[in-house]
Every structure is written in C-alpha cells, then in structure tokens.
Amino acid sequence: MLTMQTLCPHPIIQAPMAGGATTPELVAAVSNAGGLGSLAAPLLAPLAIIEQAEHIRRLTDKPFAINLFVQTRPQIDFAALESAKLLLQGVCRELGWDSLPTPTRWCEDFEAQLDALITARPAVASFTFDVLHGSQMQRLHDAGILVVGTATNLPEAIVWQAMGADAVCLQGVEAGGHRGTFIGAQKDSSLGISALLAACRPHLHIPVIAAGGIMDGKAITDALAAGADMVQMGSAFLTTRESGINQAYKQRLLEARSDTTRQTRAFSGRIARGLDNHFMQVMAEVADKVPAYPIQNALTGAIRAAAAKDNRTEFMSLWVGQGVAASRDLPVAELMAVLVAEMQA
Ligand SMILES: Cc1cc2nc3c(=O)[nH]c(=O)nc-3n(C[C@H](O)[C@H](O)[C@H](O)COP(=O)(O)O)c2cc1C
C-alpha cells in the first residue's frame, strides 16, 4: 500500500497551480523525475479532469496528485453584483470597455468534480479553501486515494488530522497564489513557513508538507530539518519549460530580481500573493470591498483573459511566491536534478 512517505523517491511535491500552469506534461515530468506531480483541477470541468488524468497516465506510470478547491456554489445578489462591477469601472475604462460582462458561470460544481477525481483515481487528492465532510473523506479512502489537506494555522491543521487526512500541507505566508485559510480571517493567518512548522509540528502525528517560498535544495533541507516530511513547491515550477503559463507572465517572473510580490484580494475575493502590478495598485483602496471568492474571481475573469491574450501583464494575476527572484528557466528534469544535487551538497 502506498503511503505519503513511499510515494516518490524525493520529498518534493510540485504544487497544484490552477490557471493553466500544471499541464499534464509538467505533472508527468515531475513524477518521472522522482517527485510527486500535482494536477490543479479547481477550474476544470469534471470531464476535463478525467481527460487530463488519462493524458498524464500516457506520459508516466508513476503516482501523481489531483487538487481541488473545496467550495459551494455562491448565492448571487444581483444588486450587490452591480456595486461590485462599479469597483472595477476604472479598470474597464483603462481597457476601453463600456461595461463589464456578467459571468454566466461562477465556479465548477464541487461534488461533480469530486466524482470525477474519484473516477480518475490518482494516488493522492489534495484540497484547499475548506475541509472535506467525513463521507467525502471516506469515499476517497475507499477508492485507495491518499488525502492531503491545506492548513494556514494550527486549528486548521488539527481539523484535517482529526478528519483522517493522510498528510497536511502547511502553507506559509510566503506562498504564491491563494491562501487556503478556512478558520479565522485570511489576513490573520500570516505565519511564515518556519514559524508555522514550529507551531504545528508538535501537535501533528500525520506527515507534514511544508509550502511557501521554497525555491532551492537548501530551503528543502532546512524545511525537512525543521520537521517537515516533504515540501510542496509551486513558484519554482512556474518557470519550467513544461509550465503552461502565458509567456509574458513567465518572462516577468524570470526578470524579478527581488521579492516584488504582495497580497491582494482584488482579483478574486480571496487573499492571494502575486507580482505587484497596475491592477493591484488601482484596486488597492477598494480591495477589502470586493465580493468573496468565487464571485470576484468570475467577475475579473474577462479582464484577466483579455489581458493575457494581449500580453498586458499589468492587468493579469501574476501569482507567485516571495521566492520569485530565485526562479529558474529549466526543463523539469533538469530542475529536479539541480534540487536533488543542492539537497545533497
Ligand atoms: C500560480 C499559482 C497557482 C496556485 N494554485 C493553487 C491551486 O490550484 N490549488 C492549491 O492547493 N494551491 C495552489 N497554489 C498554492 C500552492 O499550493 C502552494 O501553496 C504555493 O505554490 C507554495 O508557495 P511557493 O509558490 O512559494 O512555492 C498556487 C500557487 C501558485 C503560485
């Protein structure tokens, strides 16, 4: 039987990264190189989850993970929606738009995604934004799938452990992308990975995965020495050749010479870390007023899609962690080999 510790030769999990980064080629290349690749499926329709898992299996026979956001469909208050659109009016004007289109869809149906994930049967299923119900956990375990939950504070880590998770991924504040916080205010879960590990490790008997700002072999060995069993690295894989992100976004990451990231809820309604840009700056004053995820995320979808099409990075969500200046432009196999060599050095 697979356990978290016997999944792969190296203690390296490539973080799931929604929005196109985690192509089947990227996931399979990480698993083939002795890490655990993760497919980000939060924005994928159920059929696409199954198809992408099949694609990964054509490229590797090694274990991999599939990740979802635990979420419910939002209730839409159309009057509040019009106010939310007004907050984006300045950005629309800059883009030359008269108005912002109302999305026809707010998010995927979580239960249908979970059914698809169970059909796809990856070795590991990882979750963020909330905790699973007992029956959902049981279905995954009955299917022989290991479950990893994301925690940004001690109460969340304890809840995942009590629910029967096979491992908990501690997400430090350095991390790129969205905070997984589900207990307490997102802005209050602000420990860096070292402090979070120190706070949580003594209370956890399940394997612990450290995430946030880990970009090289030294940071991996430091996290393991501080009590982590594995690490989860996202930003380090964003600039690999197999990553599916927009080229202009990739270029901005490779050009960063220092930590030029900041947290915002302006893009999606949930706090997330990315490169500071014009959109974040013009929305800074109203960022606390935008509707919660997934409504704001869906509302800004048209802006982000148009910006990506025209390579206008100042209007794109350039999610990345505080380690951005250490980004490397390498194929996955080479990055993995470098990380392993750095760990042994
Ligand atoms: C572009 C991007 C997208 C992300 N999307 C997801 C996601 O879909 N699901 C998830 O659990 N975590 C997601 N994360 C967070 C990662 O799981 C992880 O916490 C983070 O990458 C670790 O920090 P690092 O980027 O500094 O390595 C994302 C991170 C980035 C950078």
Ligand as a Chemical Component Dictionary entry (heavy atoms), coordinates in Angstrom:
data_LIG
# 
_chem_comp.id                   LIG 
_chem_comp.type                 NON-POLYMER 
_chem_comp.pdbx_formal_charge   0 
_chem_comp.three_letter_code    LIG 
# 
loop_
_chem_comp_atom.comp_id 
_chem_comp_atom.atom_id 
_chem_comp_atom.alt_atom_id 
_chem_comp_atom.type_symbol 
_chem_comp_atom.charge 
_chem_comp_atom.model_Cartn_x 
_chem_comp_atom.model_Cartn_y 
_chem_comp_atom.model_Cartn_z 
_chem_comp_atom.pdbx_ordinal 
LIG C1  C1  C 0 0.201  30.233 -9.804 1  
LIG C2  C2  C 0 -0.220 29.508 -8.549 2  
LIG C3  C3  C 0 -1.435 28.853 -8.540 3  
LIG C4  C4  C 0 -1.810 28.114 -7.401 4  
LIG N1  N1  N 0 -2.970 27.374 -7.435 5  
LIG C5  C5  C 0 -3.248 26.507 -6.430 6  
LIG C6  C6  C 0 -4.293 25.560 -6.553 7  
LIG O1  O1  O 0 -4.971 25.480 -7.579 8  
LIG N2  N2  N 0 -4.521 24.738 -5.521 9  
LIG C7  C7  C 0 -3.760 24.750 -4.368 10 
LIG O2  O2  O 0 -3.999 23.967 -3.459 11 
LIG N3  N3  N 0 -2.753 25.634 -4.240 12 
LIG C8  C8  C 0 -2.460 26.489 -5.243 13 
LIG N4  N4  N 0 -1.396 27.336 -5.135 14 
LIG C9  C9  C 0 -0.608 27.378 -3.881 15 
LIG C10 C10 C 0 0.387  26.219 -3.829 16 
LIG O3  O3  O 0 -0.267 25.008 -3.496 17 
LIG C11 C11 C 0 1.492  26.422 -2.791 18 
LIG O4  O4  O 0 0.940  26.713 -1.534 19 
LIG C12 C12 C 0 2.469  27.539 -3.151 20 
LIG O5  O5  O 0 2.815  27.489 -4.504 21 
LIG C13 C13 C 0 3.727  27.391 -2.306 22 
LIG O6  O6  O 0 4.491  28.559 -2.351 23 
LIG P1  P1  P 0 5.595  28.864 -3.487 24 
LIG O7  O7  O 0 4.808  29.251 -4.702 25 
LIG O8  O8  O 0 6.362  29.965 -2.892 26 
LIG O9  O9  O 0 6.384  27.595 -3.705 27 
LIG C14 C14 C 0 -0.983 28.092 -6.244 28 
LIG C15 C15 C 0 0.231  28.785 -6.278 29 
LIG C16 C16 C 0 0.626  29.470 -7.407 30 
LIG C17 C17 C 0 1.963  30.170 -7.413 31 
# 
loop_
_chem_comp_bond.comp_id 
_chem_comp_bond.atom_id_1 
_chem_comp_bond.atom_id_2 
_chem_comp_bond.value_order 
_chem_comp_bond.pdbx_ordinal 
LIG C1  C2  SING 1  
LIG C2  C3  SING 2  
LIG C2  C16 DOUB 3  
LIG C3  C4  DOUB 4  
LIG C4  N1  SING 5  
LIG C4  C14 SING 6  
LIG N1  C5  DOUB 7  
LIG C5  C6  SING 8  
LIG C5  C8  SING 9  
LIG C6  O1  DOUB 10 
LIG C6  N2  SING 11 
LIG N2  C7  SING 12 
LIG C7  O2  DOUB 13 
LIG C7  N3  SING 14 
LIG N3  C8  DOUB 15 
LIG C8  N4  SING 16 
LIG N4  C9  SING 17 
LIG N4  C14 SING 18 
LIG C9  C10 SING 19 
LIG C10 O3  SING 20 
LIG C10 C11 SING 21 
LIG C11 O4  SING 22 
LIG C11 C12 SING 23 
LIG C12 O5  SING 24 
LIG C12 C13 SING 25 
LIG C13 O6  SING 26 
LIG O6  P1  SING 27 
LIG P1  O7  DOUB 28 
LIG P1  O8  SING 29 
LIG P1  O9  SING 30 
LIG C14 C15 DOUB 31 
LIG C15 C16 SING 32 
LIG C16 C17 SING 33 
# 
